[in-house]
Amino acid sequence: MFNDVTFSNLQKNKNQKFFIYIPVTVLFMLSFSISALADFEKLPTLNAQSILNPQLFKGEYHSVKKQVKNDGLFNHYEVNSKFGTFNITSTPDLKVLVNELHAIADMKKIDVDDTAMSGLKQSSDNMVSGLKSLWNKPKETVQGAADGATSLYNRAKETVGSREAGNAEDSRLEQLIGISKSKGVIATKYHVNVYSQNKALQEQLDRLGRADFAGGLGVKVATNFVPGVGGLILSTSNATRVLNEKINSTPASQLWVDNKHKLEAMGIDEETIELFLNNPVFSPALSTLLVTSLDKMQGVENRELFVKVALKASNTDRAKMVTRIVMMTAGYHKNVMPLKKITTMGKVTQAIRKKDDARIALLPADYVVWNKQVADIVAEISNKKKETKAELWVVGSVSPRVMDELKKLNWKVVTKAQSKLVKK
């Protein structure tokens, strides 16, 4: 084999030399690794008209700026619309926005008369009066309460001292008196998520929700875009619609309790559960999607790792990415091939396939380029066991360079993976 080489160009002082002995083989591997890592692709600027279908690129209520910056994984879009300018950080989120713009336009066509709004004021006054009665005469008030008071009380018992209202929720008063329920019904009819952070959409949901609460507002829907639950599942399957309706129609406090029970059944400790469920960047919709997906991975070891990763999410974009990875993983386990366990992969996760211990990397990326982040992930998986199979599944596509690098390592690459992960 190769002989060792000696370097004596380092001196501790004038009279003493410091020697380093390094095998030539190690030197070769080190130099190769450094050159490979240094040779990364530049972050591309893409043409929106080329990468998007015509409906997404431009529609009746919006247009996307042609220049699209890519951060190595996700595309960043600038969208001009009749209802404001939006900066969108992924293609799924762009689909959500386009759907929401159609919903906003349709909602604006519905007039709300003064009679309905005055009725709302009276209803609110009555509710305030009722709250005073509950405070001053709790026994008599509870005895005269409508059906459902018991479940409300039980839900309150489980969340008092534990649950914190998230950033995407209505005020507690709006949730209590029923305005939030009306908003949820309307959001479901328009196939949007009631916890959306689109301010223009929330203005319309508030306006119509208050009117509906006041006098029963009949809403006719005329929208064709149905991207799924918050756009996280790019499918119009019946399961997706049912889940979207459940999220919109169930009180946030009840979703919190339901999610807590499911996580407890998985053996996750109470402190971790509450830290996750109270993370403000996870709306009730996102946390429910994540927990529902985890629940579908029965028998998969270490699925609680996803919850620990979710604890580190510091913004909504990161929360969405983690949730999408969990949903993709559940889709693989249910619709492609059973998984054995979940393990760490750099700052994210990887799945181990039950059949042959193949390592599966699932990324909800738009367009993957060969950068340090991707190279590190590939190196970590490839160095575990060189004889082990490895696969990369992405919702979008990868650059020719990424495809070439992975083929050299005998990786399987699956692009446009949504149709395989989610069954209609």
C-alpha positions, 0 to 999 in steps of 0.5 A: 500500500502507500507509505506514511509521509512526514511533515516537519514544517511546523515549529514549536520554537526555534530549536524544536520541530513538531512532527505530524504523521499522516497516512497518504490514504487519509491525505487523499481522502481529505483532499478529495472531500474538501474539493468536492465540498468546495465545488458547489452550484451557485444558487439559481435564479429561475424563470417563473413562467417556465417552472409554473403552470399558467394558472399559477403564474398568472390569473384573474387576481394575481401575477408572479414576478418572473425572476424567482430566487432559489435558496438551494431547496425552496423557490421564493416568489413575489406575487402582485395581486388586487389584494396586496403584494405577497412574498411566498417561500415555496411552491405549495405556499404559492398554490395556497395563496392563489386559492386564497385570492380566489376565495377573497374575491368571492367573499368580497361579492357578499354584502353584509347589511347593517341589520346583521351587524346590529344583530351581532352587537346585540348577541355580543351584549347578551354574551357579555351579560351571560359571562357576568352571570357565570361569574356572579351566579355560577351554579344557576348559570351552569344548570341552565346552560345548553347541551355541550357544557359538560364537554366544554368544562372537561376540555377546560379542565385539561387545558387550564394551566397547560395550553397557550393560545397560538398566534393564528387563533382568534381571541378567546372571546370570539372563540367562546361566543361562536364567531370562530365557529362561523368562520370555520364553517365559511373557511371550509366552504371556500376550501381555505384554512381558518388559521391562515396568516393571510391578513386579507383573507382573515379580514373577509373571514372576520367580516362574514363570520361575524355576519353569519354569527349574527343572523345566519349567512348563506354562503355560495361557493364558486372556487375551483382551486382546492390545494388541500389542507393548508396546501400541505397535501397537494391533493384533492382526496376525500381524506384531505377534505375531511381533515380540513373540515375537521380542523376548521370546525373543531375548537382550537382547545379541543384540537389541543386536547385531542393532539395531546391524547394522541401524543401521550398514547405514543409514549411521549413525555408530558413536558415535551408534548406541552412544549410542542403544542404551545410552540406559537409557530405551530397553528392548531392546523399545523400541529394537528396535521403533524400529530395526525401523520405521526398517528398513521405511522403505527409501529415505526420506532422513534417517531417522537423524534419528529416532535423534538425536531419540531420544538426547534422550529422558530418560525412558520416556514420552519414549522411548515417544513417539519410538518411536510416532512412528517406528512411525506414520511407517513405517506411513504410508510402507508402508500409506498413501503413500511418503515422501520424507524426514524433517525437523525440526519444532520439537522433534519431526519431520515427514515429507515425502511423495514424491508432492507434498512434502506435510508430514505431522505424525504424533502418537501423541496421545490428545486434541490441544488448541489450545495453544502447542506445537501452534500452534508446530508448525502455524505452522512447517509452514504458514510453510515453503511456503504452497502446500504441502499439510499433514496431521495424523495422530493415533491419538486425536482433536482438539478442535473448536478444533484442527479449526477452526484447521487447516481454516482453513489447508486442513490435512487432519486424520486422527483414529483413524489406527491402522487406516489405518497398520497393516494386519491 
